């Protein structure tokens, strides 16, 4: 445990040694951004370029040289002085290899044999248990609504003037939601302790949420905002049953502002949810049965094809394409496998043509339809000591949704006056999640057993991007959409 503490204290001390944060961009020879390039300022600290080629990293007085490496490009070392002279732009030279200069024979490498060797070396190449990972997680969620309709089904006790007011308010709500394209960002830095695939704990160092809370929209928020409109016209001295379809949501809903439930802080995440979220991504990059990476290496599921060879840090790398062989295989993509160790250095995947994820169609029974139509990702590994470990994991998912939900207020009185409405919403949701492994150390069992995970994690809510929030920590450089985000007044 002393080793773990000393290691992370060493990382933290960088910011106090006359350090400065540098932001730069990496491009190829044609001025295209080089994404997912590894940028290191010493053996134990490094970041990844984002999808626009940018990165931010801390340089101190004792180490002002960056080592940059990326598959398909020649590695490069850049000093701080060179960065200044280039306007903080780094150009990488592409690594071009002809097969006859790489291989002794003229025989094209056998993709299936390479995959066989990669599977054979899995347990030797990767360490998945008894490890503490210092992680930085970023989640970006998008909601877009194509259709929204409200209909008043029953309003006993409502006057015509009141109904006109309700309809006007619902029309305004409909216009506002259709115009809004909801987006929010969740960031947190934490130590994810993995004892084995079933046992993990999370110690969150810092968490933020960048969101326009007044204009953030979800299906549940649409329902809440519509209910609020109706509540303004109901008798506040009475209580109501609240039902959706045949399901009762609330038995004694009061309109006087009193809460019948437990008090939950607005600015807290559920720690268990954060742990499950980050652990799932890390787990799928590890070598357990039926994880993403092991399924992509299963020759019973996929057909493989040798595409080309490249070089990474002076080592020959095979580039292997794959596509579904069986109906239950869903992805197509590319695997990058090292020649000497047969370790997978990078895996790209996305749904193959005609493939979809989870789906639920109860449109006529319960008014719900859901189809996951987007799933793609990238997993990048780096060698840490004797083993390869995940360095960066990104997955983007998207889905179409349809909800037709009836809502009914029933007055708790002899008259049992009722107010009912329904809303139909149709749209799409997209969720992008990124996990950067900042560092990893061996996990001490006594420390793991003695650590008590917090039930909730407080977070700082931001209304606009603030570059100073994460300057003391290693994090992911945000995209322009995050840098320019600002909540509306």
C-alpha positions as CSV (number, residue, x, y, z in Angstrom):
1,X,0.0,0.0,0.0
2,X,2.9,2.3,0.8
3,X,4.1,1.8,-2.8
4,X,0.6,2.9,-4.1
5,X,0.5,6.0,-2.0
6,X,4.0,7.0,-2.9
7,X,3.3,6.6,-6.6
8,X,0.2,8.8,-6.7
9,X,1.9,11.4,-4.4
10,X,4.7,11.5,-7.0
11,X,2.1,12.2,-9.7
12,X,0.4,14.9,-7.7
13,X,3.7,16.6,-6.8
14,X,4.3,17.5,-10.5
15,X,1.9,20.4,-10.3
16,X,4.0,22.0,-7.5
17,X,7.4,21.9,-9.1
18,X,7.3,25.1,-11.2
19,X,5.0,23.2,-13.5
20,X,3.1,24.6,-16.4
21,X,0.2,23.2,-18.5
22,X,0.8,23.0,-22.2
23,X,-2.0,22.7,-24.8
24,X,-1.0,21.7,-28.3
25,X,-2.3,20.0,-31.4
26,X,-1.0,17.1,-33.4
27,X,-1.5,16.9,-37.2
28,X,-0.4,14.7,-40.1
29,X,1.4,15.9,-43.2
30,X,-2.0,16.9,-44.7
31,X,-3.1,19.0,-41.7
32,X,-5.6,16.3,-40.5
33,X,-5.8,15.8,-36.7
34,X,-4.0,12.8,-35.4
35,X,-6.4,11.2,-32.9
36,X,-5.6,9.0,-30.0
37,X,-1.9,9.7,-30.1
38,X,-0.1,8.9,-26.8
39,X,1.7,11.9,-25.4
40,X,4.0,11.3,-22.4
41,X,6.1,13.7,-20.4
42,X,7.8,10.9,-18.3
43,X,7.5,7.2,-17.8
44,X,4.5,7.4,-15.6
45,X,2.4,10.2,-16.9
46,X,0.7,10.7,-20.2
47,X,-2.4,11.7,-22.1
48,X,-4.2,10.9,-25.3
49,X,-5.1,13.4,-28.1
50,X,-8.8,13.9,-28.6
51,X,-10.8,13.6,-31.8
52,X,-9.6,17.1,-32.9
53,X,-6.0,16.2,-32.3
54,X,-5.6,18.4,-29.2
55,X,-4.0,17.5,-25.8
56,X,-3.1,19.2,-22.6
57,X,-0.2,18.0,-20.4
58,X,1.9,19.3,-17.5
59,X,5.6,20.0,-18.1
60,X,7.9,20.7,-15.1
61,X,11.4,22.2,-14.9
62,X,13.1,18.8,-14.8
63,X,11.4,17.3,-17.8
64,X,10.4,19.5,-20.7
65,X,10.4,16.9,-23.4
66,X,7.4,15.1,-24.8
67,X,7.5,11.6,-26.3
68,X,4.7,11.2,-28.9
69,X,3.7,7.8,-30.5
70,X,0.8,6.7,-32.6
71,X,0.0,3.7,-34.7
72,X,0.8,4.4,-38.4
73,X,3.2,7.3,-37.5
74,X,6.9,7.6,-36.6
75,X,7.5,8.3,-33.0
76,X,8.7,11.8,-32.1
77,X,10.3,13.7,-29.2
78,X,9.5,17.4,-28.9
79,X,11.0,19.9,-26.5
80,X,9.1,22.7,-25.0
81,X,11.3,25.2,-27.0
82,X,10.3,23.4,-30.2
83,X,6.7,23.5,-29.2
84,X,6.9,27.3,-28.8
85,X,8.7,27.8,-32.1
86,X,6.0,25.7,-33.9
87,X,3.1,27.6,-32.4
88,X,2.2,24.5,-30.4
89,X,1.6,22.5,-33.5
90,X,3.2,19.1,-33.9
91,X,3.4,17.3,-37.2
92,X,3.9,13.5,-37.3
93,X,5.4,11.7,-40.2
94,X,3.4,8.8,-41.5
95,X,5.1,5.4,-41.3
96,X,5.0,3.9,-44.8
97,X,6.1,0.2,-45.2
98,X,6.2,-1.9,-48.3
99,X,5.6,-5.6,-47.6
100,X,8.8,-6.6,-49.4
101,X,10.9,-4.5,-47.0
102,X,9.1,-5.8,-43.9
103,X,8.9,-9.5,-44.5
104,X,11.7,-11.9,-45.5
105,X,9.3,-14.0,-47.7
106,X,6.8,-12.9,-50.3
107,X,4.0,-14.8,-48.4
108,X,1.3,-12.6,-47.0
109,X,0.9,-13.2,-43.2
110,X,-1.9,-15.6,-42.3
111,X,-4.5,-13.6,-40.4
112,X,-6.0,-16.7,-38.7
113,X,-2.6,-17.7,-37.4
114,X,-2.0,-14.2,-36.0
115,X,-5.3,-14.4,-34.2
116,X,-4.5,-17.9,-32.9
117,X,-1.2,-16.6,-31.5
118,X,-2.9,-13.6,-30.0
119,X,-5.4,-15.8,-28.1
120,X,-2.6,-18.1,-27.0
121,X,-0.7,-15.2,-25.5
122,X,-3.6,-13.5,-23.8
123,X,-2.9,-14.6,-20.2
124,X,0.8,-13.8,-20.6
125,X,0.2,-10.4,-22.1
126,X,-2.5,-8.9,-19.9
127,X,-3.1,-8.4,-16.2
128,X,-6.7,-7.9,-15.1
129,X,-6.9,-8.4,-11.4
130,X,-5.4,-7.0,-8.1
131,X,-4.8,-3.6,-9.8
132,X,-5.7,0.0,-8.8
133,X,-6.4,2.2,-11.8
134,X,-6.3,6.0,-11.6
135,X,-8.9,6.8,-14.2
136,X,-10.4,9.9,-15.7
137,X,-14.0,9.4,-17.1
138,X,-15.9,11.7,-19.4
139,X,-19.5,11.0,-20.4
140,X,-21.3,13.1,-23.1
141,X,-25.1,12.6,-23.5
142,X,-27.2,14.0,-26.4
143,X,-31.0,14.0,-26.7
144,X,-32.8,15.1,-29.8
145,X,-36.6,15.1,-30.1
146,X,-38.2,14.9,-33.6
147,X,-41.8,14.7,-32.5
148,X,-43.8,15.7,-29.4
149,X,-47.6,15.8,-29.0
150,X,-49.8,16.4,-26.0
151,X,-53.5,15.6,-25.8
152,X,-55.9,16.2,-23.0
153,X,-58.1,13.2,-22.4
154,X,-60.2,14.2,-19.5
155,X,-60.5,17.3,-17.4
156,X,-63.5,17.2,-15.0
157,X,-63.9,20.4,-13.0
158,X,-61.8,22.4,-15.4
159,X,-63.3,25.6,-16.9
160,X,-62.9,26.4,-20.6
161,X,-60.6,29.3,-19.7
162,X,-58.4,27.1,-17.7
163,X,-58.3,24.5,-20.4
164,X,-57.3,27.2,-22.9
165,X,-54.5,28.2,-20.5
166,X,-53.3,24.6,-20.2
167,X,-53.3,24.1,-24.0
168,X,-51.4,27.3,-24.5
169,X,-48.8,26.3,-22.0
170,X,-48.4,22.8,-23.5
171,X,-47.9,24.4,-27.0
172,X,-45.2,26.6,-25.6
173,X,-43.6,23.6,-23.9
174,X,-43.7,21.6,-27.2
175,X,-42.0,24.4,-29.2
176,X,-39.3,24.8,-26.5
177,X,-38.5,21.1,-26.4
178,X,-38.4,20.7,-30.2
179,X,-36.0,23.6,-30.5
180,X,-33.7,22.3,-27.7
181,X,-31.0,19.8,-28.5
182,X,-30.1,18.6,-25.0
183,X,-26.4,17.9,-24.1
184,X,-24.5,17.4,-20.9
185,X,-21.1,16.4,-19.8
186,X,-20.1,14.3,-16.8
187,X,-16.4,14.2,-15.7
188,X,-14.8,12.4,-12.7
189,X,-11.3,11.4,-11.6
190,X,-11.1,8.3,-9.4
191,X,-9.2,5.3,-8.2
192,X,-10.9,2.2,-9.5
193,X,-9.7,-0.8,-7.4
194,X,-10.2,-4.2,-9.1
195,X,-9.6,-7.2,-7.0
196,X,-11.3,-9.6,-9.5
197,X,-14.1,-9.4,-12.1
198,X,-16.8,-9.4,-9.4
199,X,-15.1,-7.2,-6.7
200,X,-14.3,-3.6,-7.3
201,X,-14.4,-0.3,-5.3
202,X,-14.3,3.3,-6.4
203,X,-12.7,6.2,-4.6
204,X,-13.7,9.4,-6.4
205,X,-11.2,12.3,-6.2
206,X,-13.2,14.9,-8.0
207,X,-16.4,15.1,-10.1
208,X,-18.1,17.8,-12.2
209,X,-21.2,18.1,-14.3
210,X,-21.5,20.6,-17.1
211,X,-25.2,21.0,-17.9
212,X,-27.9,23.5,-18.7
213,X,-30.1,22.3,-15.9
214,X,-33.0,24.6,-16.8
215,X,-33.2,23.4,-20.4
216,X,-31.9,19.8,-20.1
217,X,-34.6,17.5,-21.5
218,X,-35.4,13.8,-21.0
219,X,-38.6,11.8,-21.3
220,X,-39.1,12.0,-17.6
221,X,-38.5,15.7,-17.5
222,X,-41.1,16.2,-20.3
223,X,-43.6,14.4,-18.1
224,X,-42.6,16.4,-15.0
225,X,-42.9,19.7,-16.8
226,X,-46.3,18.8,-18.3
227,X,-47.5,17.7,-14.9
228,X,-46.4,21.1,-13.4
229,X,-48.6,22.8,-16.0
230,X,-51.7,20.9,-14.9
231,X,-50.9,21.3,-11.2
232,X,-51.2,25.0,-11.5
233,X,-54.9,24.6,-12.2
234,X,-55.7,21.9,-9.6
235,X,-57.0,22.5,-6.0
236,X,-53.9,22.9,-3.8
237,X,-55.9,21.9,-0.7
238,X,-56.5,18.4,-2.1
239,X,-54.2,15.4,-2.6
240,X,-54.2,13.2,-5.8
241,X,-53.4,9.8,-7.0
242,X,-51.0,9.9,-10.0
243,X,-51.2,7.1,-12.5
244,X,-49.7,6.3,-15.9
245,X,-51.7,3.7,-17.7
246,X,-52.6,1.0,-15.1
247,X,-49.6,1.8,-12.9
248,X,-50.0,4.0,-9.8
249,X,-47.0,6.3,-9.4
250,X,-48.1,8.3,-6.4
251,X,-50.9,7.6,-3.9
252,X,-51.1,10.9,-2.1
253,X,-49.5,13.6,-4.2
254,X,-49.7,17.0,-2.4
255,X,-49.6,20.2,-4.4
256,X,-48.5,22.5,-1.5
257,X,-44.8,21.9,-1.9
258,X,-44.4,19.3,0.8
259,X,-42.2,16.3,-0.1
260,X,-43.3,12.8,0.6
261,X,-40.0,11.2,-0.3
262,X,-36.5,11.2,1.1
263,X,-34.3,14.2,0.6
264,X,-31.6,13.7,-2.0
265,X,-29.0,16.2,-2.7
266,X,-29.2,17.8,-6.2
267,X,-25.4,17.8,-6.5
268,X,-24.5,14.2,-5.9
269,X,-23.9,11.1,-8.0
270,X,-24.6,7.6,-6.8
271,X,-21.1,6.2,-6.3
272,X,-22.2,2.7,-7.1
273,X,-23.5,3.9,-10.5
274,X,-20.2,5.6,-11.3
275,X,-18.3,2.4,-10.3
276,X,-20.5,0.2,-12.5
277,X,-20.2,2.6,-15.4
278,X,-16.4,2.7,-15.4
279,X,-15.9,-0.9,-14.3
280,X,-18.0,-2.1,-17.2
281,X,-15.9,-0.3,-19.8
282,X,-12.7,-1.5,-18.2
283,X,-14.0,-5.1,-17.9
284,X,-14.9,-5.2,-21.6
285,X,-11.3,-4.3,-22.4
286,X,-10.0,-7.2,-20.3
287,X,-9.5,-10.9,-21.1
288,X,-12.5,-12.5,-19.3
289,X,-14.9,-14.7,-21.1
290,X,-17.4,-12.8,-23.3
291,X,-15.9,-9.4,-23.0
292,X,-15.7,-7.2,-26.0
293,X,-12.1,-7.8,-26.7
294,X,-12.2,-11.6,-26.3
295,X,-15.3,-11.9,-28.5
296,X,-13.5,-9.9,-31.3
297,X,-10.7,-12.5,-31.1
298,X,-13.1,-15.5,-31.4
299,X,-12.6,-17.2,-34.7
300,X,-15.9,-19.0,-34.3
301,X,-17.6,-15.6,-34.5
302,X,-15.5,-13.7,-37.0
303,X,-13.6,-14.0,-40.2
304,X,-10.2,-12.3,-40.4
305,X,-8.2,-10.7,-43.2
306,X,-4.6,-9.4,-43.2
307,X,-4.8,-5.8,-44.4
308,X,-1.3,-4.4,-44.0
309,X,1.7,-3.9,-41.7
310,X,2.8,-0.8,-39.8
311,X,5.2,0.1,-37.1
312,X,4.7,1.4,-33.5
313,X,7.6,2.5,-31.4
314,X,9.9,0.5,-33.7
315,X,7.9,-2.7,-33.5
316,X,6.2,-4.4,-36.4
317,X,2.4,-4.4,-36.1
318,X,-0.1,-6.5,-38.1
319,X,-3.3,-4.8,-39.1
320,X,-6.2,-7.3,-39.2
321,X,-9.7,-6.6,-40.5
322,X,-12.6,-8.7,-39.3
323,X,-16.3,-9.1,-40.0
324,X,-19.1,-11.3,-38.7
325,X,-18.9,-15.0,-39.4
326,X,-22.0,-16.1,-37.4
327,X,-25.3,-14.3,-36.9
328,X,-24.6,-13.6,-33.3
329,X,-21.5,-11.7,-34.1
330,X,-22.4,-8.0,-34.5
331,X,-19.2,-6.0,-35.3
332,X,-16.8,-5.2,-37.9
333,X,-13.5,-3.4,-37.6
334,X,-9.7,-3.5,-37.3
335,X,-7.3,-5.1,-34.8
336,X,-3.7,-4.0,-34.4
337,X,-1.5,-6.9,-33.2
338,X,2.2,-6.6,-32.2
339,X,4.5,-9.0,-34.1
340,X,6.8,-10.1,-31.2
341,X,4.3,-10.4,-28.3
342,X,1.1,-10.9,-30.3
343,X,-0.5,-8.5,-28.0
344,X,-3.5,-6.5,-29.2
345,X,-2.4,-2.8,-29.2
346,X,-5.7,-1.3,-30.5
347,X,-9.2,-2.5,-31.4
348,X,-11.7,-0.5,-33.4
349,X,-15.3,-1.8,-33.7
350,X,-18.7,-0.8,-34.9
351,X,-22.0,-2.5,-35.9
352,X,-21.7,-4.3,-39.2
353,X,-24.2,-3.7,-41.9
354,X,-27.7,-4.8,-40.8
355,X,-26.7,-5.4,-37.2
356,X,-28.4,-3.7,-34.3
357,X,-28.2,-4.0,-30.5
358,X,-31.0,-4.3,-27.9
359,X,-34.5,-3.5,-29.0
360,X,-37.9,-3.5,-27.4
361,X,-41.2,-3.0,-29.3
362,X,-44.2,-2.7,-27.1
363,X,-45.6,0.2,-29.0
364,X,-49.2,-1.1,-29.2
365,X,-49.2,-2.8,-25.7
366,X,-47.4,-0.2,-23.5
367,X,-46.6,2.6,-25.9
368,X,-42.9,2.0,-25.8
369,X,-40.4,1.3,-28.6
370,X,-36.6,1.3,-28.3
371,X,-33.9,0.3,-30.9
372,X,-30.1,0.6,-30.3
373,X,-28.9,1.5,-33.8
374,X,-25.4,2.8,-33.0
375,X,-22.5,1.2,-31.2
376,X,-18.8,1.9,-32.0
377,X,-15.7,2.1,-30.0
378,X,-11.9,2.1,-29.7
379,X,-9.7,0.3,-27.1
380,X,-6.0,1.2,-26.9
381,X,-3.5,-0.7,-24.8
382,X,0.0,0.3,-23.6
383,X,2.8,-1.8,-22.1
384,X,3.2,-1.1,-18.4
385,X,6.1,-3.2,-17.0
386,X,5.7,-6.8,-18.0
387,X,2.0,-6.5,-19.0
388,X,-0.2,-4.6,-21.4
389,X,-3.0,-2.6,-19.8
390,X,-5.9,-0.6,-21.2
391,X,-4.9,3.0,-21.7
392,X,-7.9,4.6,-23.4
393,X,-11.4,3.2,-23.9
394,X,-14.1,5.0,-25.9
395,X,-17.6,3.7,-26.7
396,X,-20.4,5.6,-28.4
397,X,-24.0,4.2,-28.4
398,X,-27.2,5.6,-29.9
399,X,-30.8,4.6,-30.0
400,X,-34.2,5.5,-31.4
401,X,-37.0,5.8,-28.9
402,X,-40.8,6.2,-28.9
403,X,-42.9,6.8,-25.8
404,X,-46.7,7.2,-25.8
405,X,-47.5,7.7,-22.1
406,X,-50.9,8.5,-20.5
407,X,-50.9,10.4,-17.2
408,X,-53.9,10.8,-14.9
409,X,-54.6,12.8,-11.7
410,X,-57.4,11.4,-9.5
411,X,-58.6,13.7,-6.7
412,X,-58.8,12.0,-3.3
413,X,-62.3,13.1,-2.5
414,X,-65.9,12.0,-2.8
415,X,-66.2,13.7,-6.2
416,X,-63.0,11.9,-7.5
417,X,-62.5,14.6,-10.1
418,X,-60.0,13.5,-12.8
419,X,-57.5,15.2,-15.0
420,X,-55.9,13.1,-17.7
421,X,-53.5,13.8,-20.6
422,X,-51.2,11.8,-22.8
423,X,-47.9,12.8,-24.5
424,X,-46.2,11.1,-27.4
425,X,-42.5,11.7,-27.8
426,X,-40.2,10.4,-30.5
427,X,-36.5,11.0,-30.9
428,X,-32.9,9.8,-30.6
429,X,-30.4,9.5,-27.8
430,X,-26.6,9.3,-28.2
431,X,-24.1,8.6,-25.4
432,X,-20.3,8.9,-25.7
433,X,-18.2,7.6,-22.8
434,X,-14.4,7.9,-22.6
435,X,-12.1,6.3,-20.0
436,X,-8.5,7.4,-19.7
437,X,-6.3,5.2,-17.5
438,X,-3.8,7.7,-16.0
439,X,-1.8,5.2,-14.1
440,X,-2.0,1.8,-12.5
441,X,-0.4,0.1,-9.5
442,X,-0.6,-3.3,-7.7
443,X,-3.6,-3.4,-5.3
444,X,-3.0,-4.2,-1.6
445,X,-5.6,-6.6,-0.3
446,X,-5.7,-5.3,3.2
447,X,-6.3,-1.8,1.9
448,X,-9.0,-3.0,-0.5
449,X,-10.8,-4.9,2.3
450,X,-10.6,-1.9,4.7
451,X,-11.7,0.7,2.2
452,X,-15.3,1.9,2.7
453,X,-16.9,3.1,-0.5
454,X,-19.0,6.3,-0.2
455,X,-22.7,5.9,-0.9
456,X,-22.9,9.3,-2.8
457,X,-20.3,11.4,-4.6
458,X,-20.7,15.2,-4.5
459,X,-20.0,17.0,-7.8
460,X,-19.5,20.6,-8.9
461,X,-22.2,21.8,-11.3
462,X,-20.8,24.1,-14.0
463,X,-22.8,26.4,-16.3
464,X,-19.9,26.9,-18.7
465,X,-16.6,25.2,-19.5
466,X,-13.9,26.2,-17.0
467,X,-10.3,25.2,-18.1
468,X,-9.0,25.8,-14.5
469,X,-11.2,23.0,-13.0
470,X,-8.8,20.1,-14.0
471,X,-5.5,21.9,-14.3
472,X,-4.0,20.1,-11.3
473,X,-4.9,16.7,-12.7
474,X,-4.3,14.5,-15.7
475,X,-7.5,14.6,-17.8
476,X,-8.9,14.4,-21.3
477,X,-8.7,17.5,-23.5
478,X,-12.3,18.5,-24.2
479,X,-13.7,19.0,-27.7
480,X,-14.8,22.4,-29.0
481,X,-18.5,21.5,-28.3
482,X,-17.6,21.3,-24.6
483,X,-15.3,24.3,-24.6
484,X,-18.0,26.5,-26.1
485,X,-20.9,25.1,-24.1
486,X,-22.7,27.7,-22.0
487,X,-26.0,27.3,-20.1
488,X,-28.8,29.7,-21.1
489,X,-30.1,32.2,-18.6
